[in-house]
Amino acid sequence: MGILVPPNFPMSSLANEAERRVVELLCDRLTDTWMVIPDVGLLSQRDHQIDIVIAHPRDGVAVVEVKGHRRLRIRAETLKQAVGLWNLSRWPRRAATRTN
């Protein structure tokens, strides 16, 4: 299990359910040599926030930016229409020009 830092981090303080879920999954699925550090603030001329930092003494550090998305169901006919609308082969090709 990944180690949550700090151990008493209030999960309810995270921005959304997606971030909470990712922190929980990282803590559940990483080995106990990984640290999981949620909601890391950076101060500079503007304040910045990192969703999650994971760190390992041998494997290094990774920054995780979480994007929460809803699942959508798309019917095959709708997808075919969308692909047809965005089919690049329909667009006129520009002649390549070379400038010296």
C-alpha positions as a Python dict, from the first residue, in 0.01 Angstrom:
ca = {
    (1, 'M'): (0, 0, 0),
    (2, 'G'): (122, 349, -87),
    (3, 'I'): (185, 576, 211),
    (4, 'L'): (-44, 878, 234),
    (5, 'V'): (147, 1191, 337),
    (6, 'P'): (47, 1325, 580),
    (7, 'P'): (-120, 1012, 721),
    (8, 'N'): (-418, 1209, 851),
    (9, 'F'): (-475, 1403, 526),
    (10, 'P'): (-843, 1509, 508),
    (11, 'M'): (-966, 1350, 183),
    (12, 'S'): (-1277, 1570, 196),
    (13, 'S'): (-1054, 1873, 132),
    (14, 'L'): (-969, 1757, -221),
    (15, 'A'): (-1125, 1951, -506),
    (16, 'N'): (-1352, 1675, -636),
    (17, 'E'): (-1448, 1309, -631),
    (18, 'A'): (-1210, 1226, -918),
    (19, 'E'): (-908, 1341, -715),
    (20, 'R'): (-1027, 1148, -410),
    (21, 'R'): (-1070, 833, -617),
    (22, 'V'): (-723, 858, -772),
    (23, 'V'): (-558, 914, -432),
    (24, 'E'): (-742, 612, -293),
    (25, 'L'): (-640, 395, -590),
    (26, 'L'): (-276, 501, -567),
    (27, 'C'): (-269, 428, -193),
    (28, 'D'): (-436, 89, -249),
    (29, 'R'): (-229, -27, -546),
    (30, 'L'): (122, 110, -496),
    (31, 'T'): (373, -67, -273),
    (32, 'D'): (461, 72, 69),
    (33, 'T'): (779, 225, -73),
    (34, 'W'): (573, 488, -257),
    (35, 'M'): (457, 811, -94),
    (36, 'V'): (128, 962, -215),
    (37, 'I'): (113, 1337, -146),
    (38, 'P'): (-218, 1501, -245),
    (39, 'D'): (-295, 1871, -295),
    (40, 'V'): (57, 2014, -303),
    (41, 'G'): (70, 2393, -307),
    (42, 'L'): (342, 2590, -483),
    (43, 'L'): (402, 2954, -410),
    (44, 'S'): (550, 3193, -663),
    (45, 'Q'): (420, 3516, -810),
    (46, 'R'): (96, 3322, -853),
    (47, 'D'): (-23, 3035, -638),
    (48, 'H'): (-26, 2694, -807),
    (49, 'Q'): (-159, 2358, -700),
    (50, 'I'): (-51, 2007, -793),
    (51, 'D'): (-325, 1746, -759),
    (52, 'I'): (-101, 1457, -651),
    (53, 'V'): (271, 1391, -623),
    (54, 'I'): (394, 1032, -596),
    (55, 'A'): (751, 969, -485),
    (56, 'H'): (972, 662, -458),
    (57, 'P'): (1329, 653, -321),
    (58, 'R'): (1460, 458, -624),
    (59, 'D'): (1210, 520, -905),
    (60, 'G'): (1173, 896, -864),
    (61, 'V'): (891, 1147, -854),
    (62, 'A'): (582, 1192, -1070),
    (63, 'V'): (327, 1471, -1076),
    (64, 'V'): (-32, 1362, -1140),
    (65, 'E'): (-292, 1603, -1276),
    (66, 'V'): (-641, 1459, -1239),
    (67, 'K'): (-918, 1540, -1482),
    (68, 'G'): (-1263, 1418, -1387),
    (69, 'H'): (-1478, 1322, -1682),
    (70, 'R'): (-1820, 1173, -1710),
    (71, 'R'): (-1863, 851, -1900),
    (72, 'L'): (-2061, 891, -2220),
    (73, 'R'): (-2230, 632, -2433),
    (74, 'I'): (-2219, 700, -2805),
    (75, 'R'): (-2424, 500, -3051),
    (76, 'A'): (-2238, 364, -3353),
    (77, 'E'): (-2447, 574, -3596),
    (78, 'T'): (-2362, 893, -3409),
    (79, 'L'): (-1993, 809, -3411),
    (80, 'K'): (-2000, 739, -3787),
    (81, 'Q'): (-2165, 1077, -3846),
    (82, 'A'): (-1908, 1257, -3634),
    (83, 'V'): (-1618, 1085, -3812),
    (84, 'G'): (-1771, 1178, -4146),
    (85, 'L'): (-1792, 1542, -4043),
    (86, 'W'): (-1429, 1551, -3937),
    (87, 'N'): (-1284, 1337, -4216),
    (88, 'L'): (-966, 1522, -4314),
    (89, 'S'): (-952, 1361, -4657),
    (90, 'R'): (-1249, 1580, -4755),
    (91, 'W'): (-1057, 1899, -4695),
    (92, 'P'): (-862, 2051, -4985),
    (93, 'R'): (-492, 1995, -4949),
    (94, 'R'): (-261, 2292, -4960),
    (95, 'A'): (30, 2275, -5198),
    (96, 'A'): (358, 2262, -5012),
    (97, 'T'): (560, 2577, -5067),
    (98, 'R'): (928, 2612, -5011),
    (99, 'T'): (1090, 2938, -4922),
    (100, 'N'): (1462, 3001, -4936),
}
